[in-house]
Amino acid sequence: MSIGNIIRTVLELAAIIFVLWGLFNEEKFVAFEERLFARIRRNRFKVIKGGNKAAFPSSDLQRKSV
């Protein structure tokens, strides 16, 4: 048995165990999914608070507004 087959078998067993756990603990599984999707959305669509002031010096902003 090669290392690739061993890794694949371990991952398949982990997936089966996770599915069975999800069937019996559905509420915890749904809460986990919601946390996971919220984290992905938060990381993917980052909101910049305050902006990067170094990227927009005040002199550039004043020239564009005139």
ZAVO-395353 format. One record per residue: residue in three letters; x, y, z of N, C-alpha, C in turn; residue number from 0. Coordinates in steps of 0.02 Angstrom, whole numbers, plus 50000, padded with zeros to 5 digits. Example, Ala and Ser with C-alpha at 12.3 -4.5 7.8 and 13.67 -1.06 7.14 Angstrom:
2
<atom 'ALA' <50660 49716 50390> <50615 49775 50390> <50660 49835 50390> 0>
<atom 'SER' <50642 49888 50354> <50684 49947 50357> <50645 50002 50394> 1>
This chain:
66
<atom 'MET' <50042 49941 50000> <50000 50000 50000> <50045 50062 50000> 0>
<atom 'SER' <50033 50106 49953> <50075 50166 49948> <50050 50220 49996> 1>
<atom 'ILE' <50090 50270 50005> <50074 50325 50051> <50012 50362 50026> 2>
<atom 'GLY' <50006 50369 49960> <49947 50403 49932> <49883 50368 49949> 3>
<atom 'ASN' <49883 50302 49946> <49824 50263 49964> <49808 50268 50038> 4>
<atom 'ILE' <49860 50269 50079> <49850 50274 50151> <49818 50341 50168> 5>
<atom 'ILE' <49844 50395 50139> <49816 50462 50152> <49744 50466 50128> 6>
<atom 'ARG' <49731 50439 50069> <49663 50439 50042> <49615 50401 50087> 7>
<atom 'THR' <49637 50343 50112> <49595 50302 50156> <49580 50339 50221> 8>
<atom 'VAL' <49631 50371 50249> <49621 50409 50311> <49572 50466 50300> 9>
<atom 'LEU' <49579 50502 50244> <49533 50557 50229> <49462 50532 50218> 10>
<atom 'GLU' <49454 50475 50185> <49387 50446 50174> <49355 50426 50241> 11>
<atom 'LEU' <49394 50396 50285> <49368 50377 50350> <49348 50439 50391> 12>
<atom 'ALA' <49389 50491 50387> <49373 50553 50422> <49309 50584 50395> 13>
<atom 'ALA' <49300 50581 50329> <49238 50608 50299> <49177 50568 50321> 14>
<atom 'ILE' <49183 50503 50324> <49127 50460 50345> <49110 50474 50418> 15>
<atom 'ILE' <49161 50479 50460> <49149 50494 50531> <49117 50563 50539> 16>
<atom 'PHE' <49139 50612 50500> <49111 50679 50505> <49038 50680 50483> 17>
<atom 'VAL' <49021 50643 50430> <48952 50639 50407> <48908 50606 50460> 18>
<atom 'LEU' <48932 50551 50489> <48893 50518 50541> <48883 50563 50602> 19>
<atom 'TRP' <48936 50598 50621> <48930 50645 50677> <48879 50699 50660> 20>
<atom 'GLY' <48881 50724 50598> <48834 50775 50576> <48762 50752 50578> 21>
<atom 'LEU' <48751 50689 50564> <48682 50662 50566> <48655 50662 50637> 22>
<atom 'PHE' <48696 50645 50685> <48673 50640 50754> <48676 50706 50792> 23>
<atom 'ASN' <48716 50753 50769> <48724 50818 50801> <48709 50874 50751> 24>
<atom 'GLU' <48650 50873 50723> <48634 50918 50668> <48637 50992 50689> 25>
<atom 'GLU' <48613 51007 50749> <48613 51077 50771> <48684 51105 50777> 26>
<atom 'LYS' <48729 51065 50805> <48799 51087 50811> <48831 51093 50742> 27>
<atom 'PHE' <48813 51048 50697> <48840 51049 50629> <48817 51112 50592> 28>
<atom 'VAL' <48754 51130 50599> <48727 51190 50566> <48761 51252 50595> 29>
<atom 'ALA' <48770 51254 50660> <48804 51311 50691> <48876 51316 50665> 30>
<atom 'PHE' <48909 51259 50658> <48977 51257 50631> <48979 51284 50560> 31>
<atom 'GLU' <48931 51262 50518> <48927 51286 50449> <48918 51361 50447> 32>
<atom 'GLU' <48873 51387 50488> <48861 51459 50488> <48923 51498 50508> 33>
<atom 'ARG' <48959 51474 50559> <49021 51507 50579> <49073 51505 50523> 34>
<atom 'LEU' <49078 51447 50490> <49126 51439 50437> <49111 51485 50379> 35>
<atom 'PHE' <49048 51488 50357> <49029 51531 50301> <49037 51604 50319> 36>
<atom 'ALA' <49022 51623 50381> <49031 51692 50402> <49104 51711 50400> 37>
<atom 'ARG' <49148 51667 50422> <49220 51680 50421> <49245 51687 50349> 38>
<atom 'ILE' <49220 51644 50305> <49241 51647 50234> <49218 51713 50204> 39>
<atom 'ARG' <49155 51732 50216> <49130 51795 50189> <49168 51854 50217> 40>
<atom 'ARG' <49184 51852 50281> <49219 51907 50313> <49290 51914 50284> 41>
<atom 'ASN' <49323 51858 50271> <49391 51860 50243> <49391 51877 50168> 42>
<atom 'ARG' <49340 51854 50133> <49338 51865 50061> <49318 51936 50043> 43>
<atom 'PHE' <49269 51963 50080> <49244 52030 50066> <49262 52076 50124> 44>
<atom 'LYS' <49327 52089 50132> <49350 52129 50189> <49324 52200 50183> 45>
<atom 'VAL' <49302 52226 50239> <49279 52294 50243> <49336 52335 50273> 46>
<atom 'ILE' <49355 52387 50238> <49410 52428 50262> <49379 52485 50302> 47>
<atom 'LYS' <49396 52487 50366> <49371 52540 50409> <49423 52595 50413> 48>
<atom 'GLY' <49405 52654 50393> <49451 52710 50398> <49496 52719 50337> 49>
<atom 'GLY' <49506 52667 50299> <49547 52672 50240> <49620 52678 50255> 50>
<atom 'ASN' <49660 52679 50203> <49732 52687 50209> <49749 52759 50194> 51>
<atom 'LYS' <49764 52798 50246> <49776 52869 50237> <49841 52883 50199> 52>
<atom 'ALA' <49887 52837 50202> <49950 52846 50165> <49938 52841 50090> 53>
<atom 'ALA' <49888 52804 50070> <49874 52796 49999> <49840 52858 49970> 54>
<atom 'PHE' <49808 52899 50011> <49773 52959 49989> <49797 53020 50028> 55>
<atom 'PRO' <49854 53047 50010> <49877 53107 50045> <49827 53164 50034> 56>
<atom 'SER' <49823 53208 50083> <49774 53262 50081> <49787 53308 50021> 57>
<atom 'SER' <49849 53317 50000> <49863 53361 49944> <49833 53334 49879> 58>
<atom 'ASP' <49834 53268 49870> <49804 53237 49811> <49729 53248 49811> 59>
<atom 'LEU' <49698 53240 49868> <49626 53248 49872> <49606 53321 49859> 60>
<atom 'GLN' <49646 53368 49881> <49630 53438 49870> <49638 53456 49796> 61>
<atom 'ARG' <49687 53429 49762> <49696 53443 49692> <49639 53417 49650> 62>
<atom 'LYS' <49613 53357 49667> <49560 53327 49628> <49494 53364 49639> 63>
<atom 'SER' <49483 53391 49697> <49419 53424 49712> <49415 53494 49681> 64>
<atom 'VAL' <49473 53523 49662> <49473 53591 49635> <49456 53591 49563> 65>
